[in-house]
Amino acid sequence: MQIPVYQIDAFTDKAFGGNPAAVCPLDAWLPDETMQAIAFENNLSETAFFVANDTGGYDLRWFTPAAEVDLCGHATLATGYLLLETLTPDAESVRFETRSGTLGVVRESGNLVMDFPTLPAAPAEIPDGLTDALGGHQPSAFLRAVKNMAVFDDEATVRAIQADFGYIAALTGMGLIITAPGDASDCASRYFAPQVGINEDPVTGSAHCTIVPYWAERLGKDRIHARQVSRRGGDLYCRMNGGRVEIGGRAILFMEGRIALP
């Protein structure tokens, strides 16, 4: 049995930037253990699998090398890119049914814009040992949502942090966002998720379901240009829309092939 696979760099318009995702169109679902094995073999932050449904859209699932996850931005953007640019190029939008409800991707001003839920964070006590785990850098604020978030005063600090992944893996919640005002953007961030096999994710759409509401309120603006300052880096053009956040970016096809299953 063979299935197609596409590797797409998301939140960038240049190869070797952004966050690479593998995308596998399926006629029907494979066994969960097979999809997990494929994601482990691909060894990317996420592998997305999708199947057409009877509503005119698609059912979409995401797997890291270690686990299935409830929400993934860059692999959703990559899947939307594959459909809108290659598989159904006459379409202007696409709709996905996921563990996190209905998600949409639409063309807009040269970007692909995703419609995601907001996941705002609430202030919390800084956990014991966090400052040491971030190389002695103490955050000015700490908040919890699905993902933890530590806020710093400047982008240079976010870039300089060398994180203790063992400590972060033991935190309650899904990993750790670190964020600060951006030098050439409204905000800068990095994201660590060792619990699901990703020490540092290059560009994380789902993290911006928490990052964008925070900075929108703090800066008093609905439109946020976010920059994830990992080594690969990527730009996200975001807009608050009530209880939703619209996350825009670009993508580029890097590689396509076929997976040979026994």
Secondary structure as UniProt FT lines:
FT   STRAND          2..10
FT   TURN            15..16
FT   STRAND          19..26
FT   HELIX           32..42
FT   STRAND          46..52
FT   TURN            54..55
FT   STRAND          58..63
FT   STRAND          68..69
FT   HELIX           73..82
FT   HELIX           83..87
FT   TURN            89..90
FT   STRAND          93..98
FT   TURN            99..100
FT   STRAND          101..108
FT   TURN            109..110
FT   STRAND          111..117
FT   STRAND          122..123
FT   TURN            128..129
FT   HELIX           130..133
FT   TURN            134..136
FT   STRAND          141..144
FT   STRAND          148..151
FT   HELIX           155..160
FT   HELIX           165..169
FT   STRAND          176..181
FT   STRAND          187..193
FT   HELIX           194..196
FT   STRAND          198..201
FT   TURN            205..207
FT   HELIX           208..219
FT   STRAND          223..228
FT   STRAND          234..241
FT   TURN            242..243
FT   STRAND          244..249
FT   STRAND          251..260
//
